[in-house]
């Protein structure tokens, strides 16, 4: 037996024992209600979940604007400010370091292909000096 059917049976037996017991406070005449979008059950406005199916209730009302904020004020359009200068600097350094690594990998691949290793030694030395003086 599904849980909600069992709970309905329990609520029905409780209400039959005490007719003054109000198990659905949302059904009072003077209280605002929210209708569940899944099962159609009417729930009180201050509840967050449906009493029948336990689905989260969605209110269609919007929050009231604050008294000190103007209601008719237009929204400010978003303007992209770009990347900060330090982020650009870090990105350029990263790209430069990857360029050096690709250059070294290309020379190493050429040395491996031709089975001649002597061009790798000056390339490593020059790249080391370049990286040192460029402070990458």
DOLO-110156 format. One record per atom (N, C-alpha, C, O, CB): residue in three letters; x, y, z. Coordinates in steps of 0.05 Angstrom, whole numbers, padded with zeros to 5 digits, always signed. Glycine has a CB too. Layout:
BEGIN
ALAXYZ...
This chain:
BEGIN
UNK+00017-00024+00000UNK+00000+00000+00000UNK+00018+00025+00000UNK+00036+00027+00017UNK-00019+00000+00025UNK+00014+00043-00018UNK+00030+00068-00019UNK+00027+00083+00007UNK+00007+00082+00021UNK+00022+00085-00043UNK+00048+00098+00013UNK+00049+00112+00038UNK+00026+00133+00040UNK+00014+00136+00061UNK+00076+00126+00042UNK+00022+00148+00018UNK+00002+00169+00020UNK-00026+00157+00023UNK-00043+00170+00036UNK+00003+00186-00006UNK-00032+00134+00012UNK-00058+00121+00016UNK-00061+00113+00045UNK-00083+00115+00056UNK-00061+00097-00003UNK-00040+00103+00057UNK-00041+00095+00085UNK-00046+00119+00102UNK-00062+00118+00121UNK-00015+00081+00093UNK-00032+00141+00097UNK-00036+00165+00112UNK-00064+00176+00109UNK-00076+00187+00128UNK-00016+00187+00104UNK-00076+00174+00085UNK-00103+00183+00081UNK-00122+00167+00098UNK-00141+00178+00110UNK-00111+00181+00052UNK-00117+00141+00100UNK-00134+00123+00117UNK-00132+00131+00146UNK-00152+00132+00160UNK-00126+00094+00113UNK-00107+00137+00155UNK-00103+00145+00183UNK-00117+00171+00188UNK-00131+00174+00209UNK-00074+00147+00190UNK-00114+00191+00170UNK-00128+00217+00174UNK-00158+00214+00174UNK-00172+00227+00189UNK-00119+00236+00152UNK-00169+00196+00156UNK-00197+00192+00155UNK-00207+00180+00181UNK-00228+00187+00191UNK-00205+00174+00132UNK-00192+00161+00193UNK-00201+00148+00218UNK-00199+00169+00241UNK-00216+00168+00258UNK-00184+00123+00224UNK-00179+00186+00241UNK-00177+00206+00262UNK-00200+00226+00260UNK-00211+00234+00280UNK-00150+00220+00260UNK-00206+00235+00236UNK-00227+00255+00233UNK-00255+00243+00239UNK-00273+00258+00247UNK-00227+00267+00205UNK-00258+00217+00235UNK-00284+00205+00241UNK-00287+00202+00271UNK-00310+00202+00281UNK-00287+00177+00227UNK-00266+00200+00286UNK-00267+00198+00315UNK-00273+00225+00328UNK-00289+00227+00347UNK-00241+00187+00327UNK-00262+00246+00316UNK-00265+00273+00327UNK-00274+00291+00305UNK-00257+00301+00290UNK-00240+00284+00341UNK-00300+00297+00302UNK-00309+00313+00279UNK-00298+00342+00281UNK-00298+00356+00261UNK-00339+00314+00278UNK-00290+00351+00304UNK-00280+00379+00307UNK-00251+00381+00299UNK-00240+00403+00297UNK-00284+00388+00335UNK-00238+00358+00294UNK-00210+00358+00287UNK-00207+00368+00258UNK-00218+00356+00240UNK-00197+00330+00291UNK-00191+00389+00254UNK-00187+00399+00227UNK-00160+00391+00218UNK-00139+00403+00225UNK-00190+00431+00227UNK-00159+00370+00201UNK-00134+00359+00191UNK-00124+00375+00167UNK-00100+00374+00160UNK-00136+00331+00183UNK-00140+00390+00155UNK-00133+00407+00132UNK-00138+00436+00139UNK-00159+00447+00132UNK-00149+00399+00106UNK-00119+00449+00152UNK-00123+00477+00159UNK-00126+00496+00135UNK-00136+00518+00138UNK-00100+00487+00176UNK-00119+00487+00112UNK-00121+00504+00088UNK-00150+00506+00079UNK-00157+00524+00063UNK-00104+00493+00065UNK-00167+00489+00088UNK-00195+00489+00079UNK-00212+00508+00095UNK-00236+00509+00091UNK-00206+00461+00080UNK-00200+00523+00113UNK-00216+00544+00127UNK-00223+00565+00107UNK-00209+00570+00088UNK-00199+00555+00151UNK-00245+00579+00112UNK-00255+00598+00093UNK-00238+00623+00091UNK-00237+00636+00070UNK-00283+00605+00099UNK-00225+00632+00113UNK-00212+00657+00113UNK-00182+00656+00108UNK-00169+00677+00111UNK-00217+00671+00139UNK-00171+00633+00102UNK-00142+00631+00099UNK-00135+00627+00069UNK-00149+00613+00054UNK-00131+00607+00116UNK-00113+00639+00061UNK-00103+00636+00033UNK-00093+00607+00029UNK-00083+00595+00048UNK-00081+00657+00026UNK-00095+00597+00005UNK-00087+00570+00000UNK-00068+00569-00024UNK-00068+00587-00041UNK-00112+00552-00005UNK-00053+00548-00025UNK-00036+00541-00048UNK-00045+00514-00058UNK-00048+00496-00042UNK-00005+00541-00041UNK-00050+00512-00084UNK-00058+00487-00096UNK-00033+00473-00106UNK-00017+00484-00120UNK-00079+00491-00118UNK-00031+00447-00100UNK-00008+00431-00109UNK-00011+00427-00139UNK-00032+00421-00149UNK-00007+00404-00094UNK+00012+00430-00153UNK+00011+00427-00182UNK+00011+00397-00190UNK+00006+00391-00213UNK+00035+00441-00194UNK+00018+00379-00172UNK+00018+00351-00178UNK-00009+00337-00173UNK-00019+00324-00191UNK+00040+00337-00162UNK-00020+00341-00149UNK-00044+00326-00142UNK-00069+00344-00140UNK-00091+00333-00138UNK-00040+00311-00117UNK-00066+00370-00139UNK-00088+00388-00137UNK-00098+00393-00109UNK-00118+00407-00105UNK-00111+00377-00153UNK-00084+00383-00089UNK-00092+00387-00061UNK-00089+00416-00053UNK-00069+00429-00061UNK-00075+00369-00042UNK-00108+00426-00038UNK-00106+00454-00028UNK-00092+00454-00001UNK-00101+00440+00017UNK-00134+00467-00026UNK-00070+00469+00001UNK-00054+00470+00025UNK-00054+00499+00035UNK-00058+00517+00020UNK-00026+00460+00020UNK-00048+00502+00061UNK-00047+00529+00072UNK-00023+00544+00060UNK-00004+00531+00051UNK-00045+00529+00103UNK-00024+00570+00059UNK-00004+00586+00046UNK+00023+00585+00059UNK+00043+00590+00046UNK-00014+00615+00045UNK+00024+00579+00085UNK+00050+00578+00099UNK+00063+00551+00098UNK+00085+00549+00109UNK+00046+00587+00127UNK+00052+00531+00086UNK+00065+00505+00084UNK+00084+00504+00060UNK+00080+00518+00041UNK+00044+00482+00082UNK+00104+00487+00063UNK+00124+00485+00041UNK+00120+00460+00024UNK+00130+00459+00002UNK+00152+00485+00053UNK+00107+00440+00035UNK+00103+00414+00021UNK+00074+00407+00022UNK+00059+00413+00041UNK+00121+00392+00034UNK+00065+00393+00001UNK+00037+00385-00001UNK+00031+00364+00020UNK+00047+00347+00027UNK+00032+00373-00030UNK+00007+00366+00032UNK-00002+00348+00053UNK-00008+00320+00042UNK-00006+00300+00056UNK-00026+00359+00068UNK-00015+00318+00016UNK-00022+00292+00005UNK+00002+00278-00008UNK+00007+00255-00002UNK-00044+00296-00016UNK+00017+00292-00025UNK+00038+00279-00041UNK+00066+00287-00033UNK+00086+00276-00043UNK+00034+00284-00070UNK+00069+00305-00014UNK+00095+00314-00003UNK+00112+00328-00025UNK+00137+00329-00021UNK+00110+00291+00008UNK+00101+00338-00046UNK+00116+00353-00066UNK+00120+00381-00056UNK+00103+00392-00042UNK+00102+00352-00093UNK+00143+00393-00063UNK+00148+00421-00055UNK+00128+00439-00069UNK+00124+00437-00093UNK+00177+00429-00061UNK+00116+00457-00053UNK+00097+00475-00064UNK+00110+00500-00076UNK+00130+00510-00065UNK+00076+00483-00043UNK+00100+00510-00098UNK+00110+00533-00111UNK+00090+00556-00109UNK+00067+00553-00118UNK+00117+00527-00141UNK+00098+00578-00099UNK+00081+00601-00097UNK+00084+00618-00122UNK+00106+00621-00132UNK+00088+00618-00072UNK+00062+00628-00132UNK+00063+00644-00156UNK+00064+00674-00149UNK+00066+00691-00167UNK+00038+00639-00173UNK+00064+00680-00123UNK+00066+00708-00115UNK+00095+00718-00116UNK+00113+00703-00110UNK+00054+00712-00087UNK+00098+00743-00122UNK+00125+00755-00121UNK+00128+00770-00094UNK+00109+00778-00082UNK+00129+00775-00144UNK+00153+00772-00086UNK+00159+00786-00061UNK+00152+00816-00065UNK+00156+00827-00086UNK+00188+00782-00053UNK+00142+00827-00044UNK+00135+00856-00044UNK+00161+00872-00045UNK+00180+00865-00031UNK+00117+00864-00020UNK+00162+00894-00061UNK+00186+00911-00061UNK+00189+00926-00034UNK+00169+00931-00021UNK+00185+00931-00084UNK+00213+00932-00028UNK+00219+00947-00003UNK+00207+00975-00006UNK+00205+00985-00028UNK+00249+00948+00003UNK+00200+00986+00017UNK+00187+01012+00016UNK+00206+01035+00007UNK+00197+01054-00005UNK+00176+01019+00043UNK+00231+01032+00013UNK+00250+01053+00006UNK+00261+01051-00023UNK+00275+01069-00032UNK+00273+01053+00025UNK+00255+01029-00037UNK+00266+01026-00064UNK+00244+01035-00084UNK+00221+01027-00081UNK+00274+00997-00070UNK+00252+01050-00104UNK+00232+01059-00124UNK+00224+01035-00142UNK+00241+01019-00150UNK+00244+01081-00142UNK+00199+01033-00147UNK+00188+01010-00162UNK+00193+01013-00192UNK+00198+00993-00206UNK+00158+01007-00157UNK+00192+01037-00202UNK+00193+01042-00231UNK+00222+01046-00241UNK+00226+01055-00263UNK+00176+01065-00238UNK+00242+01041-00224UNK+00269+01046-00232UNK+00278+01025-00253UNK+00274+01001-00248UNK+00288+01045-00208UNK+00288+01033-00276UNK+00296+01014-00296UNK+00321+00998-00287UNK+00337+01008-00272UNK+00302+01028-00323UNK+00324+00974-00298UNK+00347+00958-00292UNK+00371+00969-00306UNK+00369+00979-00329UNK+00342+00929-00300UNK+00394+00967-00293UNK+00419+00975-00305UNK+00430+00953-00323UNK+00432+00930-00314UNK+00440+00983-00283UNK+00437+00959-00347UNK+00447+00939-00366UNK+00475+00931-00358UNK+00490+00947-00347UNK+00446+00949-00395UNK+00481+00906-00362UNK+00507+00895-00355UNK+00527+00902-00375UNK+00523+00899-00399UNK+00505+00864-00351UNK+00550+00912-00366UNK+00572+00918-00384UNK+00596+00902-00375UNK+00605+00903-00352UNK+00579+00949-00384UNK+00607+00886-00393UNK+00630+00869-00387UNK+00654+00887-00383UNK+00661+00903-00400UNK+00635+00848-00408UNK+00668+00883-00361UNK+00691+00900-00354UNK+00717+00888-00365UNK+00738+00901-00362UNK+00693+00904-00325UNK+00717+00864-00376UNK+00741+00852-00385UNK+00756+00837-00363UNK+00748+00838-00340UNK+00759+00872-00398UNK+00778+00825-00370UNK+00794+00811-00350UNK+00812+00831-00336UNK+00821+00851-00348UNK+00811+00789-00363UNK+00817+00827-00310UNK+00835+00845-00296UNK+00864+00843-00307UNK+00871+00823-00320UNK+00836+00838-00266UNK+00880+00863-00303UNK+00907+00864-00315UNK+00924+00842-00305UNK+00940+00831-00320UNK+00920+00891-00308UNK+00922+00834-00279UNK+00939+00813-00269UNK+00931+00786-00281UNK+00948+00768-00284UNK+00937+00812-00238UNK+00905+00782-00287UNK+00897+00757-00299UNK+00908+00756-00328UNK+00916+00734-00337UNK+00866+00755-00299UNK+00908+00778-00342UNK+00919+00778-00369UNK+00949+00772-00368UNK+00959+00756-00385UNK+00915+00806-00383UNK+00963+00784-00349UNK+00992+00779-00346UNK+00997+00750-00341UNK+01015+00738-00353UNK+01004+00797-00324UNK+00982+00738-00323UNK+00985+00709-00316UNK+00979+00692-00341UNK+00993+00672-00345UNK+00968+00701-00293UNK+00958+00699-00356UNK+00951+00684-00380UNK+00974+00685-00401UNK+00980+00665-00413UNK+00925+00694-00391UNK+00985+00709-00404UNK+01007+00712-00424UNK+01031+00696-00415UNK+01045+00684-00432UNK+01014+00742-00427UNK+01038+00696-00389UNK+01060+00681-00380UNK+01056+00651-00384UNK+01074+00637-00392UNK+01065+00687-00350UNK+01031+00642-00379UNK+01025+00614-00383UNK+01028+00606-00412UNK+01039+00585-00418UNK+00997+00608-00372UNK+01018+00623-00430UNK+01020+00617-00459UNK+01049+00617-00467UNK+01057+00601-00484UNK+01003+00637-00475UNK+01065+00635-00457UNK+01093+00636-00464UNK+01108+00611-00454UNK+01124+00600-00469UNK+01106+00661-00452UNK+01102+00602-00430UNK+01114+00578-00420UNK+01106+00554-00436UNK+01123+00537-00442UNK+01106+00574-00390UNK+01081+00552-00444UNK+01073+00530-00462UNK+01086+00531-00489UNK+01093+00510-00501UNK+01042+00530-00465UNK+01091+00555-00499UNK+01105+00558-00524UNK+01134+00548-00522UNK+01143+00534-00540UNK+01105+00587-00533UNK+01147+00554-00500UNK+01174+00544-00496UNK+01174+00514-00494UNK+01192+00500-00505UNK+01187+00556-00471UNK+01155+00503-00480UNK+01153+00474-00477UNK+01148+00460-00504UNK+01160+00439-00510UNK+01131+00466-00457UNK+01130+00472-00521UNK+01125+00461-00547UNK+01150+00463-00565UNK+01156+00444-00581UNK+01102+00475-00561UNK+01165+00485-00563UNK+01190+00487-00578UNK+01210+00466-00570UNK+01222+00453-00587UNK+01202+00515-00574UNK+01213+00462-00544UNK+01231+00441-00535UNK+01222+00413-00543UNK+01238+00396-00551UNK+01233+00443-00504UNK+01196+00408-00542UNK+01185+00382-00551UNK+01190+00378-00581UNK+01195+00356-00589UNK+01155+00380-00544UNK+01187+00399-00597UNK+01192+00397-00625UNK+01221+00391-00632UNK+01227+00374-00649UNK+01184+00423-00639UNK+01239+00404-00618UNK+01268+00399-00622UNK+01274+00370-00613UNK+01289+00356-00627UNK+01285+00419-00606UNK+01263+00362-00590UNK+01268+00335-00581UNK+01257+00314-00600UNK+01270+00293-00605UNK+01256+00331-00552UNK+01233+00319-00612UNK+01222+00300-00631UNK+01239+00299-00656UNK+01244+00277-00667UNK+01193+00309-00638UNK+01249+00322-00665UNK+01267+00322-00688UNK+01293+00307-00683UNK+01303+00293-00700UNK+01274+00351-00697UNK+01304+00311-00659UNK+01329+00297-00651UNK+01324+00267-00650UNK+01340+00251-00659UNK+01339+00307-00624UNK+01301+00259-00640UNK+01295+00230-00639UNK+01291+00219-00667UNK+01299+00196-00673UNK+01270+00225-00622UNK+01278+00234-00684UNK+01273+00225-00712UNK+01299+00220-00728UNK+01302+00200-00741UNK+01255+00245-00726UNK+01317+00240-00725UNK+01342+00238-00740UNK+01364+00224-00725UNK+01386+00220-00736UNK+01351+00266-00748UNK+01359+00216-00701UNK+01379+00202-00684UNK+01404+00219-00680UNK+01426+00208-00679UNK+01385+00175-00696UNK+01400+00245-00678UNK+01422+00263-00673UNK+01415+00280-00649UNK+01395+00295-00650UNK+01428+00282-00699UNK+01430+00278-00628UNK+01422+00291-00603UNK+01436+00317-00597UNK+01428+00331-00578UNK+01427+00272-00580UNK+01456+00325-00613UNK+01470+00349-00606UNK+01454+00375-00608UNK+01460+00393-00593UNK+01494+00352-00624UNK+01433+00378-00625UNK+01417+00403-00626UNK+01401+00407-00600UNK+01392+00429-00594UNK+01399+00404-00650UNK+01396+00386-00586UNK+01379+00388-00561UNK+01395+00403-00539UNK+01382+00418-00524UNK+01371+00360-00551UNK+01421+00400-00538UNK+01436+00412-00516UNK+01436+00443-00518UNK+01430+00456-00498UNK+01465+00402-00517UNK+01443+00455-00541UNK+01441+00485-00541UNK+01413+00495-00539UNK+01409+00517-00528UNK+01454+00495-00567UNK+01393+00480-00548UNK+01365+00489-00546UNK+01357+00491-00517UNK+01344+00510-00509UNK+01347+00470-00562UNK+01364+00471-00501UNK+01358+00471-00473UNK+01372+00494-00459UNK+01359+00508-00442UNK+01365+00444-00459UNK+01396+00499-00465UNK+01411+00521-00453UNK+01399+00548-00461UNK+01396+00565-00443UNK+01440+00520-00462UNK+01393+00552-00486UNK+01381+00578-00495UNK+01354+00582-00482UNK+01347+00604-00474UNK+01379+00578-00525UNK+01338+00561-00481UNK+01311+00564-00469UNK+01313+00570-00439UNK+01298+00585-00428UNK+01294+00538-00473UNK+01333+00557-00426UNK+01337+00563-00397UNK+01345+00592-00393UNK+01334+00605-00374UNK+01358+00544-00386UNK+01363+00602-00409UNK+01371+00631-00407UNK+01347+00649-00413UNK+01343+00669-00399UNK+01394+00637-00425UNK+01332+00643-00433UNK+01309+00659-00441UNK+01288+00659-00418UNK+01277+00680-00412UNK+01297+00648-00466UNK+01282+00636-00407UNK+01263+00635-00385UNK+01273+00650-00361UNK+01258+00663-00347UNK+01257+00605-00378UNK+01299+00648-00355UNK+01310+00661-00332UNK+01308+00692-00335UNK+01299+00706-00317UNK+01339+00653-00328UNK+01316+00702-00358UNK+01315+00731-00363UNK+01287+00742-00367UNK+01282+00765-00361UNK+01332+00738-00386UNK+01270+00726-00377UNK+01242+00735-00381UNK+01225+00732-00355UNK+01203+00743-00354UNK+01229+00719-00404UNK+01236+00718-00336UNK+01222+00714-00310UNK+01195+00700-00314UNK+01175+00709-00303UNK+01218+00740-00295UNK+01195+00680-00330UNK+01169+00665-00335UNK+01163+00647-00313UNK+01143+00633-00313UNK+01171+00650-00361
